[in-house]
Every structure is written in C-alpha cells, then in structure tokens.
Amino acid sequence: MAGYVYYLRDKNEQLKIIEKGECPRCRSKSIVLSDQRGGGCGPKLLTYRCLECGYQNSFSVEGGSCGL
C-alpha cells in the first residue's frame, strides 16, 4: 500500500512539472499533449509526450461537473 502512495505522489509531481510546460525527465520545453480521452462528467485521460527525449506518460484528471 505504501508503494502505491509513493507512485501517486510521483505521478502528481510529474504532472505539476508538465503543467509548467517542461518534461519531467529532461526538463526541456518540448512536452506536448499527444492524446486526450474522456471528459464530460467523468475523468479525462491525458497522455503527454516529450519530443526531445521520448518521455511519455498518461494521467487521469478530474473532468467537469455534471451538476448532480
């Protein structure tokens, strides 16, 4: 269980770096959103890829509210 908590913390840190426009691995400004799925009432799955070093990772982020 503790390993999963560290995994989630690491994913969160990576997403914060990506939101600043940088690659978490090489720190270049060549990170791009390569795929986006879902949304609406549920979470979105966002996949980012670095054009410089090849880093790629997907993140599940909360979507919009359905007003329920």
HELIX and SHEET records of a PDB file:
HELIX    1   1 ALA A    2  GLU A   19  1                                  18    
SHEET    1   A 3 ILE A  31  GLY A  38  0                                        
SHEET    2   A 3 LYS A  44  CYS A  50 -1                                        
SHEET    3   A 3 GLN A  56  VAL A  61 -1                                        
END                                                                             
